[in-house]
Amino acid sequence: MVEAAAKPKGLRERKRQETLQRISEAALALFVAKGYDATTLEEIAASADISRRTLFYYFDSKEEILHASVEGYAHEIKALVVESGSAGEPLDIVREAVLKLVAPHREAKMIVTARLVRQSEALRARNKGRMQQFERAVLEGLCELWPKKEYRDRWRIVAMISMGILRLATDSWAEQDGKRPLAKYVQEMFKKLKTEI
């Protein structure tokens, strides 16, 4: 009886994730084709093959859709930090986690998002908040690996530095229209940090 109850929940969650993915992909495609400001929520709903009402069940605005398309990365980075726990020192662990996060199969979506954010003041402001989410997620991952309270300030510094590196790398990558893999910029920035300090 418990198994039967669990299966529909799993299916429901999968369908929810698929709908979110469809909305995100449709929105990004329209943002690229028409521009962020010119794209309407109605067009996003139609492109995602859902009703306007369904769209509003998930999102209230275009900004929320764009934010949600990258928000999952903050949750993922924590898991990647924990998964990379054997990579050595805390900074090395976070570097490995970030390199996994910026894997090549995500680059097309990331470059589109980075361009859109750079074009809008409101999105740039919200992006700063997203980087703070990333910092918190990295901090939580490091605290899971080393839970002693006296380490927390150290891990916070590592998280702040690492996310600063990710920002610099992403900015350079976006400015050069993704001509080289984002991972190369990340590796170079972490290498510069090690040689500079």
C-alpha positions as CSV (number, residue, x, y, z in Angstrom):
1,M,0.0,0.0,0.0
2,V,2.9,2.4,0.8
3,E,4.6,1.6,-2.5
4,A,1.3,2.3,-4.5
5,A,1.0,5.7,-2.8
6,A,4.7,6.6,-3.5
7,K,4.5,5.9,-7.2
8,P,2.0,8.6,-8.1
9,K,4.0,11.2,-6.1
10,G,7.1,10.3,-8.1
11,L,5.2,10.6,-11.4
12,R,3.7,13.9,-10.3
13,E,7.1,15.3,-9.4
14,R,8.6,14.1,-12.7
15,K,5.7,15.7,-14.7
16,R,6.2,18.9,-12.7
17,Q,9.9,19.0,-13.5
18,E,9.2,18.3,-17.2
19,T,6.8,21.2,-17.3
20,L,9.3,23.5,-15.6
21,Q,12.0,22.4,-18.1
22,R,9.6,23.0,-21.0
23,I,8.7,26.5,-19.8
24,S,12.4,27.4,-19.2
25,E,13.5,26.1,-22.6
26,A,10.6,27.9,-24.4
27,A,11.3,31.1,-22.5
28,L,15.0,31.1,-23.3
29,A,14.4,30.4,-27.0
30,L,12.0,33.3,-27.2
31,F,14.2,35.6,-25.2
32,V,17.0,34.9,-27.7
33,A,14.7,35.2,-30.8
34,K,12.7,38.2,-29.8
35,G,14.5,39.8,-26.9
36,Y,13.6,39.6,-23.2
37,D,11.5,42.7,-23.2
38,A,9.5,41.9,-26.3
39,T,8.6,38.4,-25.2
40,T,5.2,38.0,-23.5
41,L,4.1,35.4,-21.0
42,E,1.4,34.3,-23.4
43,E,4.0,33.5,-26.0
44,I,6.0,31.5,-23.5
45,A,2.9,29.5,-22.5
46,A,2.0,28.8,-26.2
47,S,5.6,27.8,-27.0
48,A,5.7,25.5,-24.0
49,D,2.4,24.0,-25.1
50,I,0.6,24.9,-21.9
51,S,-2.2,27.2,-20.9
52,R,-1.6,30.7,-19.6
53,R,-3.2,29.5,-16.3
54,T,-0.8,26.6,-16.0
55,L,2.1,29.0,-16.6
56,F,0.9,31.3,-13.8
57,Y,0.6,28.3,-11.5
58,Y,4.4,28.0,-11.8
59,F,5.6,31.6,-12.4
60,D,4.3,35.1,-11.9
61,S,6.7,36.9,-14.3
62,K,9.4,36.5,-17.0
63,E,12.0,37.4,-14.4
64,E,10.9,34.5,-12.3
65,I,11.2,32.1,-15.2
66,L,14.7,33.3,-16.0
67,H,15.7,33.2,-12.4
68,A,14.3,29.7,-11.9
69,S,16.2,28.4,-15.0
70,V,19.4,29.0,-13.1
71,E,18.3,28.7,-9.5
72,G,18.6,25.0,-9.6
73,Y,22.4,25.4,-9.9
74,A,22.6,26.8,-6.4
75,H,21.0,23.6,-5.0
76,E,23.2,21.5,-7.2
77,I,26.5,23.2,-6.2
78,K,26.1,22.1,-2.6
79,A,25.7,18.5,-3.6
80,L,28.7,18.8,-5.9
81,V,30.8,20.3,-3.1
82,V,30.0,17.3,-0.9
83,E,30.6,14.9,-3.8
84,S,34.0,16.5,-4.5
85,G,35.1,16.1,-0.8
86,S,38.1,14.0,-1.7
87,A,39.6,16.6,-4.0
88,G,41.9,18.0,-1.3
89,E,41.8,21.4,0.4
90,P,38.5,23.3,0.6
91,L,39.4,25.6,-2.3
92,D,40.3,22.6,-4.5
93,I,37.0,20.9,-3.5
94,V,35.0,24.0,-4.5
95,R,37.0,24.3,-7.8
96,E,36.1,20.7,-8.7
97,A,32.4,21.3,-7.8
98,V,32.3,24.5,-10.0
99,L,34.0,22.7,-12.9
100,K,31.3,20.0,-12.7
101,L,28.6,22.7,-12.5
102,V,29.8,24.4,-15.7
103,A,30.0,21.2,-17.7
104,P,30.0,21.7,-21.5
105,H,26.4,20.4,-22.0
106,R,25.1,23.4,-20.1
107,E,27.0,26.1,-21.9
108,A,24.4,27.0,-24.5
109,K,21.8,27.7,-21.8
110,M,24.4,29.5,-19.6
111,I,25.6,31.9,-22.3
112,V,22.0,32.8,-23.2
113,T,21.2,33.5,-19.6
114,A,24.5,35.5,-19.1
115,R,23.7,37.7,-22.1
116,L,20.1,38.3,-21.0
117,V,21.3,39.2,-17.5
118,R,23.9,41.7,-18.8
119,Q,21.2,43.4,-20.9
120,S,18.8,44.2,-18.0
121,E,19.5,46.3,-14.9
122,A,16.7,44.5,-13.0
123,L,18.1,41.1,-13.9
124,R,21.6,42.2,-13.0
125,A,20.4,43.2,-9.5
126,R,18.6,39.9,-9.0
127,N,21.7,38.1,-10.2
128,K,23.6,39.5,-7.3
129,G,21.2,37.8,-5.0
130,R,21.6,34.6,-6.9
131,M,25.4,34.7,-6.3
132,Q,24.7,35.0,-2.6
133,Q,22.5,31.9,-2.9
134,F,25.5,30.1,-4.5
135,E,27.8,31.3,-1.6
136,R,25.4,29.9,1.0
137,A,25.1,26.6,-0.9
138,V,28.9,26.3,-1.1
139,L,29.2,27.2,2.6
140,E,26.6,24.6,3.5
141,G,28.4,21.9,1.5
142,L,31.7,22.7,3.2
143,C,30.0,22.7,6.6
144,E,28.6,19.3,5.8
145,L,32.2,18.1,5.1
146,W,33.7,19.8,8.1
147,P,30.8,20.5,10.6
148,K,32.9,22.1,13.5
149,K,31.5,25.6,14.2
150,E,34.9,27.1,14.5
151,Y,35.5,26.4,10.8
152,R,32.4,28.2,9.6
153,D,34.1,31.6,9.0
154,R,36.9,30.0,7.1
155,W,34.4,28.2,4.8
156,R,32.4,31.4,4.4
157,I,35.6,33.1,3.1
158,V,36.3,30.1,0.7
159,A,32.7,30.3,-0.5
160,M,32.9,34.1,-1.1
161,I,36.2,33.8,-3.0
162,S,35.1,30.9,-5.1
163,M,31.8,32.5,-6.1
164,G,33.8,35.7,-6.9
165,I,36.0,33.6,-9.2
166,L,32.9,32.0,-10.9
167,R,31.5,35.5,-11.5
168,L,34.8,36.8,-13.0
169,A,35.1,33.7,-15.2
170,T,31.4,33.9,-16.3
171,D,31.8,37.6,-17.1
172,S,35.0,37.1,-19.2
173,W,33.3,34.1,-20.9
174,A,30.2,36.1,-21.7
175,E,32.1,39.1,-22.9
176,Q,33.9,36.8,-25.4
177,D,30.7,35.2,-26.5
178,G,31.7,31.8,-25.2
179,K,34.5,31.3,-27.7
180,R,36.3,29.0,-25.3
181,P,34.7,26.6,-22.8
182,L,33.6,28.3,-19.5
183,A,35.5,25.6,-17.6
184,K,38.8,27.1,-19.1
185,Y,38.0,30.5,-17.6
186,V,37.2,28.9,-14.3
187,Q,40.4,26.9,-14.2
188,E,42.5,30.0,-15.2
189,M,40.8,32.1,-12.5
190,F,41.4,29.6,-9.7
191,K,45.0,29.2,-10.9
192,K,45.5,33.0,-10.8
193,L,44.1,33.0,-7.2
194,K,46.7,30.3,-6.1
195,T,49.6,32.1,-7.7
196,E,48.6,35.6,-6.4
197,I,48.2,34.6,-2.8
